[in-house]
Amino acid sequence: MSESKAVIKSVDMSDEMQQEAVDVTTQALEKYEIEKDIAAHIKREFDKKYGPTWHCVVGRHFGSFVTHAAIQAILQVITIVGLGFIYAKLGYFSMEKQKWLAKLNLVFFTPCLLFSNVSSIISMEKLIAFWPIPVFYYTFSLVFYILSQITTRATGLNPAYRRFVLACMMFQNTNSFPLATISSLAVSEAGKMLFWNDEDTTESVAARGISYTLFFAIFGNLLRWSYGYQLLRRKPEDYDEIVSIEDEEQHAEGRPVLPERDSYLTIPSQDQRIHVPTSSSSSSISDSGSLRMPNRRLSSMTLTASADQDPFLKKRASETTALLPSSTINESSPRGFVGWIKTIARKIDSFMTPPLYAAALALFVGLTPLKPLLWDKSSFLYPSFTKGIETCGKAAVPIILSCLGSQLYSIANDAQSSSAEMRKPVALAVGLRMGIAPMVVTPLVVLFAKYGAAYSLLATDPVFLVMMVVLGSTPVAVNLMQLCQTNGAFEEEMIQVLFWSYGVVCVPLSTLTVFLALKVVDNVL
């Protein structure tokens, strides 16, 4: 009896509760051998006598760990963003330098980051064992897509802002924030709730959580740098629709139609120019037989970059060849099998981006016998090549955050305030991502925990269940700002979303989300 007697001491518990805890725990130790059964017995007995009081006492100290982890993750972001703000104020970050650095990051540092992260983690064994992770990711994405489309159409957003809200909803933070959360959870008092078996340790809990997170991020990056890149691009039909709506309103009010700046279309720097034809020049274009797309507002100003100087505009210029007459295409296009291959290559290249090419190459390396050549520490290529790529990749996120800080400074100095039209999509993006997403992903995780054990052992791992809830509920991905800067669109809106997501609602809502995930583990497993 004495060997099984529990010893419990807590300053948060009254003497009566401490004695009750000793008695109940001693009974549990005598009756059960499995730790989970012992904990369930204690919880059951305390619920009878103290109700929710017991849960408050147990959860009070743990809450500080979760809040501490959330604050740590946010402070990492704020520190680098703040430095970017300061250096922009000192004159080191002009708008032109921001654009240049964002493009350099997109074509160099970010591909290095994706290649090193994806190729080092993925393998055929993990792809088979971790099959629920891509299923969860694409299921979440599909549900988010449907929810975003319904909500944005019901609220009357224009097509451009519908794409903006959709990008914010579908692409969440899958690196810094969840990694900080699981690292802090593993060493907290709640860490033992995440043990898979009696031999499990806090180090193993953290390692599994990090593995699940990084594997989840692979599929997020693949979709983000393909579909997400297209969502955050400017499209002529969006611009024309807004012009026509505003012109109708101004005509109805008897006011002249004047060109003005749309909030989500950013005017690039003056060293980057494309001359939009005026009425006199456009007539000559029409006479030559080329297809012309008139735009009243665009014809009054000089807008974007020279294709000779901007590699992204070179790609866009190549995409416009489909607008030429068919005879011109047939004369210039190669025929036969080679021509067919080149046509397919051009179509693939039209939606590919440098990070996506890097991710595809990483998948090829990680899933083939090439992986040991690059990632075996005893190989020749690991210290000479792989470490160099890995080092370059580590610069990607700091560059994104420092550019974000410089953008904040530019907007702070801008006399224009955010319009009512901008506030609606920003509020929707933050509300859907931070408020609705946890309520959507949690039932899906519960269903998998109840019925998925027959198909995958991951359904019985508490760490996996917690991480799926956390990964589906994190704030908007910071590197969406990089896409906005590169495309010259939605920059101010994205800054507003990131500010509200990380600066205001992240800590309280993320803490509640982690509590919700642990509640799932406690009740289902």
C-alpha positions as CSV (number, residue, x, y, z in Angstrom):
1,M,0.0,0.0,0.0
2,S,2.7,2.4,1.0
3,E,4.6,1.8,-2.3
4,S,1.5,2.8,-4.3
5,K,0.5,5.8,-2.3
6,A,0.5,9.1,-4.3
7,V,2.2,12.3,-3.0
8,I,0.6,15.5,-4.3
9,K,1.5,19.0,-3.3
10,S,0.4,22.2,-4.9
11,V,0.0,25.7,-3.7
12,D,-3.0,26.1,-6.0
13,M,-5.0,23.4,-4.2
14,S,-6.7,23.6,-0.8
15,D,-5.8,21.0,1.9
16,E,-9.1,19.2,1.2
17,M,-8.4,19.0,-2.5
18,Q,-4.8,17.8,-1.9
19,Q,-6.1,15.0,0.4
20,E,-8.7,14.1,-2.1
21,A,-6.0,14.0,-4.8
22,V,-3.9,11.7,-2.7
23,D,-6.8,9.3,-2.0
24,V,-8.0,9.2,-5.6
25,T,-4.6,8.8,-7.1
26,T,-3.7,6.0,-4.7
27,Q,-6.9,4.2,-5.7
28,A,-6.0,4.6,-9.3
29,L,-2.4,3.3,-8.8
30,E,-3.8,0.2,-7.1
31,K,-6.4,-0.4,-9.7
32,Y,-4.6,0.5,-12.9
33,E,-1.2,0.1,-14.4
34,I,-1.5,2.1,-17.6
35,E,-0.8,5.8,-17.1
36,K,-3.7,6.9,-19.3
37,D,-6.2,4.8,-17.3
38,I,-4.8,6.2,-14.0
39,A,-5.3,9.8,-15.3
40,A,-8.8,9.0,-16.5
41,H,-9.8,7.6,-13.1
42,I,-8.4,10.7,-11.3
43,K,-10.2,13.0,-13.7
44,R,-13.5,11.1,-13.4
45,E,-13.4,11.2,-9.6
46,F,-12.5,14.9,-9.3
47,D,-15.3,15.8,-11.8
48,K,-17.8,14.2,-9.5
49,K,-16.8,16.4,-6.6
50,Y,-15.2,19.5,-7.9
51,G,-16.5,19.8,-11.5
52,P,-14.6,22.4,-13.6
53,T,-12.5,23.5,-10.7
54,W,-10.1,20.7,-11.2
55,H,-9.6,21.6,-14.9
56,C,-8.9,25.2,-14.0
57,V,-6.3,24.2,-11.5
58,V,-4.5,21.8,-13.8
59,G,-4.6,24.2,-16.8
60,R,-3.5,27.4,-15.1
61,H,0.2,26.8,-15.2
62,F,0.1,25.1,-18.6
63,G,-1.6,28.1,-20.2
64,S,1.5,30.2,-19.4
65,F,3.6,27.8,-21.5
66,V,1.3,28.1,-24.5
67,T,1.1,31.9,-24.2
68,H,4.9,32.0,-23.7
69,A,5.4,30.0,-26.9
70,A,3.0,32.2,-28.9
71,I,4.7,35.4,-27.7
72,Q,8.1,34.0,-28.4
73,A,7.1,33.1,-32.0
74,I,5.6,36.6,-32.5
75,L,8.6,38.4,-31.0
76,Q,10.9,36.7,-33.5
77,V,8.8,38.2,-36.3
78,I,8.5,41.6,-34.6
79,T,12.3,41.9,-34.0
80,I,13.2,41.5,-37.6
81,V,10.3,43.5,-38.9
82,G,11.3,46.3,-36.5
83,L,14.8,46.3,-37.7
84,G,13.6,46.6,-41.3
85,F,11.4,49.6,-40.2
86,I,14.4,51.3,-38.6
87,Y,16.7,50.8,-41.5
88,A,14.0,52.1,-43.9
89,K,13.6,55.2,-41.7
90,L,17.4,55.7,-41.9
91,G,17.3,55.6,-45.7
92,Y,18.7,52.2,-46.4
93,F,15.5,50.7,-47.7
94,S,14.0,52.8,-50.6
95,M,11.1,51.4,-52.5
96,E,13.3,50.5,-55.5
97,K,15.6,48.5,-53.2
98,Q,12.7,46.7,-51.6
99,K,11.5,45.6,-55.1
100,W,15.0,44.5,-56.1
101,L,15.5,42.6,-52.8
102,A,12.1,40.9,-53.0
103,K,12.8,39.7,-56.5
104,L,16.3,38.5,-55.6
105,N,14.8,36.6,-52.7
106,L,12.3,35.0,-55.0
107,V,14.7,33.8,-57.6
108,F,17.7,32.9,-55.3
109,F,17.3,32.6,-51.5
110,T,13.8,31.2,-51.4
111,P,14.5,28.4,-53.9
112,C,17.6,27.5,-51.8
113,L,15.4,27.4,-48.7
114,L,12.8,25.1,-50.4
115,F,15.4,22.8,-51.9
116,S,17.2,22.3,-48.6
117,N,14.0,21.8,-46.5
118,V,12.2,19.5,-48.9
119,S,15.0,17.3,-50.1
120,S,16.4,16.8,-46.6
121,I,13.1,15.7,-45.1
122,I,11.2,13.8,-47.8
123,S,11.8,10.1,-48.6
124,M,9.8,7.3,-50.1
125,E,9.5,5.7,-46.6
126,K,8.1,8.9,-45.1
127,L,5.8,9.6,-48.0
128,I,4.2,6.2,-47.4
129,A,4.2,6.4,-43.6
130,F,3.0,10.0,-43.5
131,W,0.3,9.7,-46.2
132,P,-2.3,11.3,-43.9
133,I,-0.4,14.6,-43.9
134,P,-0.9,15.5,-47.6
135,V,-4.4,14.2,-47.3
136,F,-5.0,16.6,-44.4
137,Y,-3.3,19.5,-46.2
138,Y,-5.3,19.2,-49.4
139,T,-8.6,18.5,-47.6
140,F,-8.0,21.6,-45.5
141,S,-7.2,23.6,-48.6
142,L,-10.4,22.4,-50.4
143,V,-12.6,23.3,-47.5
144,F,-10.9,26.7,-47.1
145,Y,-11.4,27.3,-50.8
146,I,-15.2,26.5,-50.7
147,L,-15.6,28.5,-47.5
148,S,-13.7,31.5,-48.9
149,Q,-15.7,31.5,-52.2
150,I,-19.0,31.4,-50.4
151,T,-18.1,34.1,-47.9
152,T,-16.5,36.6,-50.3
153,R,-19.3,36.3,-52.9
154,A,-21.9,36.7,-50.2
155,T,-20.2,39.9,-49.0
156,G,-20.0,41.3,-52.5
157,L,-16.2,41.5,-52.9
158,N,-14.8,42.0,-56.4
159,P,-12.9,39.2,-58.1
160,A,-9.5,40.7,-57.2
161,Y,-10.3,40.8,-53.5
162,R,-11.9,37.4,-53.6
163,R,-8.5,36.0,-54.8
164,F,-6.7,38.0,-52.1
165,V,-8.9,36.6,-49.3
166,L,-8.6,33.1,-50.7
167,A,-4.8,33.3,-50.7
168,C,-4.9,34.4,-47.0
169,M,-7.3,31.6,-46.1
170,M,-5.4,28.8,-47.9
171,F,-1.8,29.6,-47.1
172,Q,-1.0,29.7,-43.4
173,N,2.2,29.8,-41.4
174,T,3.6,26.3,-41.6
175,N,7.1,27.0,-40.2
176,S,8.1,29.4,-37.5
177,F,4.9,29.5,-35.5
178,P,4.0,25.8,-35.2
179,L,7.6,24.9,-34.7
180,A,7.8,27.3,-31.7
181,T,4.5,26.0,-30.4
182,I,5.5,22.3,-30.4
183,S,9.0,23.0,-29.0
184,S,7.5,24.8,-26.0
185,L,4.6,22.3,-25.6
186,A,7.0,19.4,-25.4
187,V,8.8,20.8,-22.3
188,S,5.7,22.1,-20.6
189,E,3.6,20.3,-18.0
190,A,1.2,19.3,-20.9
191,G,4.1,17.5,-22.7
192,K,3.3,14.2,-20.9
193,M,-0.2,14.3,-22.5
194,L,1.5,14.0,-25.8
195,F,3.4,10.8,-25.0
196,W,2.6,8.0,-27.4
197,N,3.7,5.2,-25.0
198,D,5.5,4.6,-21.7
199,E,8.9,4.9,-23.3
200,D,8.2,8.2,-25.0
201,T,10.2,11.3,-24.0
202,T,9.9,15.1,-24.3
203,E,12.7,15.0,-26.9
204,S,10.8,12.5,-29.0
205,V,7.6,14.5,-28.7
206,A,9.4,17.6,-30.0
207,A,11.1,15.6,-32.8
208,R,7.9,14.1,-34.1
209,G,6.1,17.4,-34.0
210,I,8.8,19.1,-36.0
211,S,8.9,16.2,-38.5
212,Y,5.1,16.4,-39.0
213,T,5.3,20.2,-39.4
214,L,8.1,20.2,-41.9
215,F,6.4,17.4,-44.0
216,F,3.2,19.4,-43.9
217,A,5.1,22.5,-45.1
218,I,6.3,20.7,-48.2
219,F,2.8,20.4,-49.7
220,G,2.0,24.0,-48.6
221,N,5.0,25.3,-50.4
222,L,4.2,23.4,-53.6
223,L,0.7,24.9,-53.7
224,R,1.7,28.3,-52.5
225,W,4.4,28.9,-55.1
226,S,2.1,27.8,-58.0
227,Y,-1.5,28.5,-57.3
228,G,-0.8,31.1,-54.7
229,Y,1.5,33.0,-57.0
230,Q,-1.3,33.2,-59.6
231,L,-3.9,34.3,-57.0
232,L,-1.8,37.3,-56.0
233,R,-1.0,38.5,-59.6
234,R,-2.7,41.5,-61.2
235,K,-5.1,40.7,-63.9
236,P,-6.4,43.1,-66.6
237,E,-10.1,42.0,-66.1
238,D,-10.0,43.0,-62.4
239,Y,-8.8,46.4,-63.3
240,D,-11.3,46.9,-66.1
241,E,-14.2,45.8,-63.9
242,I,-13.3,48.3,-61.2
243,V,-12.9,51.1,-63.7
244,S,-16.3,50.3,-65.3
245,I,-18.0,50.2,-61.9
246,E,-16.5,53.5,-60.7
247,D,-17.2,55.2,-64.1
248,E,-20.8,54.2,-63.9
249,E,-21.1,55.6,-60.3
250,Q,-19.4,58.9,-61.4
251,H,-21.6,59.3,-64.5
252,A,-24.6,58.7,-62.3
253,E,-23.5,61.5,-60.0
254,G,-22.7,63.8,-62.8
255,R,-18.9,63.9,-62.0
256,P,-16.2,63.6,-64.6
257,V,-14.3,60.3,-64.9
258,L,-10.8,60.8,-63.5
259,P,-8.0,58.2,-63.2
260,E,-7.2,57.3,-59.6
261,R,-5.1,54.7,-57.9
262,D,-6.7,51.4,-56.8
263,S,-5.4,50.2,-53.5
264,Y,-4.5,46.7,-54.6
265,L,-2.6,47.9,-57.7
266,T,0.8,49.2,-56.8
267,I,2.5,51.7,-59.1
268,P,6.1,50.4,-59.5
269,S,9.3,52.5,-59.5
270,Q,10.1,54.9,-62.4
271,D,13.1,52.9,-63.6
272,Q,10.6,50.2,-64.7
273,R,8.3,51.3,-67.5
274,I,5.9,49.8,-70.1
275,H,4.4,52.5,-72.3
276,V,0.6,51.9,-72.7
277,P,-0.5,53.1,-76.1
278,T,-2.7,56.3,-76.3
279,S,-5.5,56.7,-78.8
280,S,-3.2,57.9,-81.5
281,S,-0.7,55.1,-81.2
282,S,-3.3,52.4,-80.6
283,S,-4.9,53.0,-83.9
284,S,-1.7,52.1,-85.7
285,I,-1.5,48.9,-83.7
286,S,-5.0,48.0,-84.7
287,D,-4.2,48.7,-88.3
288,S,-1.3,46.3,-88.1
289,G,-3.6,43.5,-87.2
290,S,-2.6,42.8,-83.6
291,L,-5.3,42.3,-81.1
292,R,-5.6,45.3,-78.8
293,M,-7.1,45.4,-75.3
294,P,-8.3,48.9,-74.6
295,N,-8.2,50.3,-71.1
296,R,-9.3,53.9,-70.6
297,R,-7.5,54.4,-67.3
298,L,-4.3,52.7,-68.2
299,S,-3.9,54.8,-71.4
300,S,-3.4,57.9,-69.3
301,M,-0.2,56.8,-67.5
302,T,3.1,54.9,-67.6
303,L,3.0,51.9,-65.4
304,T,5.3,48.9,-65.1
305,A,8.6,47.4,-65.9
306,S,10.7,46.9,-69.0
307,A,10.7,43.3,-70.1
308,D,14.4,43.6,-70.8
309,Q,15.1,44.4,-67.1
310,D,12.5,42.2,-65.4
311,P,12.7,38.4,-65.8
312,F,9.1,38.0,-64.6
313,L,7.8,40.4,-67.3
314,K,9.8,38.4,-69.9
315,K,7.7,35.4,-68.9
316,R,4.5,37.4,-69.0
317,A,5.4,38.8,-72.4
318,S,5.9,35.3,-73.7
319,E,2.5,34.4,-72.5
320,T,0.8,37.1,-74.7
321,T,1.9,35.3,-77.9
322,A,-1.5,33.5,-77.8
323,L,-3.1,36.8,-78.6
324,L,-1.4,37.0,-82.0
325,P,-3.1,35.9,-85.2
326,S,-2.9,32.1,-85.8
327,S,-0.8,32.6,-89.0
328,T,1.9,34.4,-87.1
329,I,2.0,31.6,-84.5
330,N,2.2,28.9,-87.1
331,E,5.1,30.6,-88.9
332,S,7.2,31.0,-85.8
333,S,6.3,27.9,-83.9
334,P,8.4,24.7,-84.6
335,R,6.5,21.8,-86.0
336,G,6.5,18.1,-85.2
337,F,7.4,16.4,-82.0
338,V,10.0,19.0,-81.0
339,G,7.4,21.7,-81.4
340,W,4.9,19.8,-79.3
341,I,7.5,19.4,-76.5
342,K,8.3,23.1,-76.6
343,T,4.7,24.1,-76.5
344,I,4.2,21.9,-73.4
345,A,7.3,23.3,-71.8
346,R,6.0,26.9,-72.4
347,K,2.7,26.1,-70.8
348,I,4.4,24.5,-67.8
349,D,6.7,27.5,-67.5
350,S,3.8,29.9,-67.6
351,F,2.7,28.9,-64.1
352,M,6.0,27.8,-62.6
353,T,8.1,30.0,-60.4
354,P,11.7,29.7,-59.2
355,P,10.7,28.3,-55.8
356,L,8.4,25.8,-57.4
357,Y,11.2,24.6,-59.7
358,A,13.4,24.2,-56.6
359,A,10.7,22.2,-54.8
360,A,10.2,19.9,-57.8
361,L,14.0,19.3,-58.0
362,A,14.0,18.7,-54.3
363,L,11.3,16.0,-54.6
364,F,13.3,14.4,-57.4
365,V,16.4,14.3,-55.2
366,G,14.6,13.2,-52.0
367,L,12.7,10.4,-53.6
368,T,15.6,8.9,-55.6
369,P,19.1,7.4,-54.8
370,L,20.5,10.9,-55.2
371,K,19.6,11.9,-51.7
372,P,22.6,10.2,-49.9
373,L,25.0,11.9,-52.3
374,L,23.7,15.3,-51.1
375,W,22.7,14.7,-47.5
376,D,25.1,12.0,-46.2
377,K,27.4,14.0,-44.0
378,S,30.3,11.8,-45.0
379,S,29.8,12.4,-48.7
380,F,31.9,14.9,-50.7
381,L,29.0,17.0,-51.8
382,Y,27.4,17.6,-48.4
383,P,30.0,20.1,-47.0
384,S,30.9,21.5,-50.4
385,F,27.6,22.0,-52.1
386,T,24.6,21.1,-49.8
387,K,25.7,23.3,-46.9
388,G,26.2,26.2,-49.2
389,I,22.6,25.9,-50.5
390,E,21.4,25.4,-46.9
391,T,23.2,28.6,-45.8
392,C,21.7,30.7,-48.6
393,G,18.2,29.4,-47.7
394,K,18.5,30.6,-44.2
395,A,18.6,34.2,-45.5
396,A,15.2,34.0,-47.1
397,V,12.9,34.5,-44.1
398,P,14.9,37.4,-42.6
399,I,14.8,39.2,-46.0
400,I,11.0,38.7,-46.2
401,L,10.5,40.2,-42.7
402,S,12.9,43.1,-43.2
403,C,11.2,44.0,-46.4
404,L,7.9,43.8,-44.6
405,G,9.3,46.3,-42.0
406,S,10.4,48.7,-44.7
407,Q,6.9,48.5,-46.3
408,L,5.4,49.4,-43.0
409,Y,7.5,52.5,-42.9
410,S,6.5,53.4,-46.4
411,I,2.8,53.1,-45.6
412,A,3.2,55.0,-42.3
413,N,4.5,57.9,-44.3
414,D,1.8,57.7,-47.0
415,A,-0.9,60.3,-46.5
416,Q,-3.6,58.0,-47.9
417,S,-5.5,56.1,-45.3
418,S,-6.9,52.7,-45.9
419,S,-10.2,52.9,-47.8
420,A,-13.5,51.3,-46.7
421,E,-13.2,48.9,-49.7
422,M,-9.8,47.7,-48.4
423,R,-11.0,47.2,-44.8
424,K,-13.7,44.7,-45.8
425,P,-11.3,42.1,-47.4
426,V,-8.7,42.6,-44.6
427,A,-11.4,41.9,-41.9
428,L,-12.6,38.9,-43.8
429,A,-9.1,37.5,-44.3
430,V,-8.2,37.8,-40.6
431,G,-11.6,36.6,-39.4
432,L,-11.7,33.5,-41.6
433,R,-8.0,32.6,-41.0
434,M,-7.9,33.1,-37.3
435,G,-11.5,32.5,-36.2
436,I,-13.2,30.1,-38.6
437,A,-10.3,27.9,-39.6
438,P,-9.9,26.2,-36.1
439,M,-13.6,25.4,-36.1
440,V,-13.3,23.8,-39.5
441,V,-10.1,21.7,-39.0
442,T,-10.9,20.4,-35.5
443,P,-13.9,18.2,-36.5
444,L,-11.8,16.7,-39.4
445,V,-9.0,15.8,-36.9
446,V,-11.5,14.3,-34.5
447,L,-13.0,12.1,-37.2
448,F,-9.5,10.9,-38.2
449,A,-8.7,10.1,-34.5
450,K,-11.9,8.1,-34.1
451,Y,-11.9,6.1,-37.4
452,G,-8.4,6.4,-38.8
453,A,-6.5,4.0,-36.5
454,A,-7.4,1.1,-38.8
455,Y,-5.6,2.8,-41.7
456,S,-2.7,4.7,-40.1
457,L,-0.8,4.5,-36.8
458,L,-0.7,8.3,-36.8
459,A,-4.3,8.4,-35.7
460,T,-3.1,7.2,-32.3
461,D,-0.3,9.7,-31.9
462,P,-1.3,12.6,-29.7
463,V,1.4,14.8,-31.2
464,F,0.1,14.3,-34.7
465,L,-3.5,15.2,-33.8
466,V,-2.4,18.4,-31.9
467,M,-0.1,19.4,-34.8
468,M,-2.9,19.0,-37.4
469,V,-5.2,21.3,-35.4
470,V,-2.4,23.8,-34.9
471,L,-1.2,23.7,-38.5
472,G,-4.7,24.2,-39.8
473,S,-5.2,27.2,-37.5
474,T,-2.0,29.3,-37.7
475,P,-1.9,32.9,-39.0
476,V,-1.4,33.9,-42.6
477,A,2.0,32.9,-44.0
478,V,4.4,35.8,-43.9
479,N,6.0,35.0,-47.2
480,L,2.7,35.9,-49.0
481,M,4.1,39.4,-48.6
482,Q,7.0,38.4,-50.8
483,L,4.6,37.4,-53.6
484,C,2.7,40.7,-53.2
485,Q,5.9,42.7,-53.5
486,T,7.1,40.7,-56.5
487,N,3.8,41.1,-58.3
488,G,3.2,44.7,-57.2
489,A,-0.3,43.9,-56.0
490,F,-2.1,43.8,-52.6
491,E,0.9,45.1,-50.7
492,E,-0.9,47.4,-48.3
493,E,-3.7,44.9,-47.8
494,M,-1.3,42.2,-46.9
495,I,0.5,44.4,-44.4
496,Q,-2.8,45.1,-42.7
497,V,-3.6,41.4,-42.6
498,L,-0.2,40.5,-41.1
499,F,-0.5,43.3,-38.5
500,W,-3.9,42.3,-37.3
501,S,-3.1,38.5,-37.4
502,Y,0.3,38.6,-35.6
503,G,0.0,41.8,-33.6
504,V,-3.5,41.6,-32.2
505,V,-5.4,38.3,-32.4
506,C,-2.6,35.7,-32.6
507,V,-1.7,35.2,-29.0
508,P,-5.2,34.8,-27.5
509,L,-6.7,32.8,-30.4
510,S,-3.6,30.6,-30.8
511,T,-3.6,29.8,-27.1
512,L,-7.3,28.8,-27.3
513,T,-6.5,26.7,-30.4
514,V,-3.8,24.7,-28.5
515,F,-6.1,24.2,-25.6
516,L,-8.7,22.9,-28.1
517,A,-6.2,20.5,-29.6
518,L,-5.2,19.1,-26.2
519,K,-8.9,18.7,-25.4
520,V,-9.3,16.6,-28.5
521,V,-6.4,14.4,-27.4
522,D,-7.8,14.1,-23.9
523,N,-11.3,13.1,-25.0
524,V,-10.6,11.0,-28.1
525,L,-7.5,9.0,-27.3
